[in-house]
């Protein structure tokens, strides 16, 4: 399986992931959430490895604008409804997932993919 980076084109951490793998000659598939959102099945697969609450970006505009600090909510359902809440990038390799700028994990994968 090829490495997959899911994120927003204008996200600095997503661009950092792209640059990281390009510099190491690792091919990947990029998926812009603006063009194609994550499906319920994909989110379930990701949440099998990472708890939904760890996928919520508490620094995002969507989180602050929605007042989520003061709400009780089901992270899985909210992420499906409002993907602006997703912490990006989401990097997938085989059955493994890394969220955010996790260079330690990326480095391990890059070494395996060379």
C-alpha positions in Angstrom: 0.0 0.0 0.0 1.2 3.5 -0.8 1.4 6.1 1.8 -1.6 8.4 2.0 -1.7 12.0 3.3 -5.1 13.4 4.1 -5.4 17.1 4.9 -6.0 20.6 3.7 -3.8 22.2 1.0 -3.5 25.3 3.0 -2.6 23.6 6.3 1.1 24.1 7.3 1.4 20.7 9.0 0.0 19.0 5.9 2.5 20.8 3.7 5.2 19.8 6.1 4.2 16.1 5.7 4.3 16.4 1.9 7.7 18.1 2.0 9.0 15.5 4.5 8.2 12.5 2.3 9.1 14.3 -1.0 12.6 15.1 0.4 13.1 11.4 1.2 11.9 10.2 -2.2 8.8 8.5 -0.8 5.8 8.4 -3.1 2.4 9.2 -1.6 -1.2 9.9 -2.5 -2.5 13.3 -1.3 -6.1 13.8 -0.6 -7.5 17.3 -0.1 -10.4 17.3 2.3 -11.8 20.3 0.5 -12.2 18.1 -2.6 -13.2 14.8 -1.0 -14.2 14.4 2.6 -13.5 11.3 4.7 -16.3 8.8 4.6 -17.9 7.1 7.6 -16.1 3.9 6.8 -12.7 5.6 6.5 -13.2 7.4 9.8 -14.1 4.1 11.5 -10.9 2.6 10.2 -8.9 5.6 11.4 -10.6 5.5 14.8 -9.7 1.8 15.2 -6.1 3.1 15.6 -6.6 6.6 17.0 -9.4 7.6 19.5 -11.8 10.1 17.9 -11.2 12.7 20.6 -7.5 12.7 19.5 -8.6 13.6 16.0 -10.3 16.8 17.1 -8.2 19.9 16.5 -8.9 22.1 19.4 -6.9 24.9 17.8 -9.0 24.9 14.6 -11.3 27.8 13.5 -14.2 25.3 13.3 -13.7 24.3 17.0 -13.5 27.8 18.3 -16.3 29.1 16.1 -18.5 26.2 17.1 -18.0 26.8 20.8 -16.9 23.2 21.3 -15.0 24.1 24.5 -18.4 24.5 26.2 -20.2 21.6 24.6 -20.5 17.9 25.3 -20.4 16.1 22.0 -19.6 12.8 20.3 -16.3 13.4 18.6 -16.9 10.7 15.9 -20.3 12.2 14.9 -19.0 15.7 15.0 -16.0 14.8 12.8 -18.3 13.3 10.2 -20.5 16.4 10.2 -17.8 19.0 10.4 -14.5 17.9 8.9 -13.0 21.3 9.7 -12.5 19.8 13.2 -10.0 17.2 12.0 -6.4 17.5 13.1 -4.3 17.2 10.0 -2.4 15.8 8.4 -3.7 12.2 8.8 -1.0 10.0 7.4 -1.9 6.4 6.6 0.5 3.6 5.8 -0.8 0.0 5.6 -3.0 -0.4 8.7 -1.1 2.4 10.7 -2.2 6.0 11.2 -0.4 9.1 12.4 -2.2 12.4 13.1 -0.6 15.8 13.2 3.1 16.5 12.6 4.4 13.2 13.9 7.9 13.3 12.4 9.2 10.4 14.5 6.5 8.1 13.0 7.0 9.5 9.5 10.8 8.8 9.8 10.1 5.1 10.6 7.8 4.7 7.7 10.1 6.5 5.3 12.9 4.1 6.1 10.6 1.2 5.4 9.5 2.6 2.1 12.9 3.3 0.6 
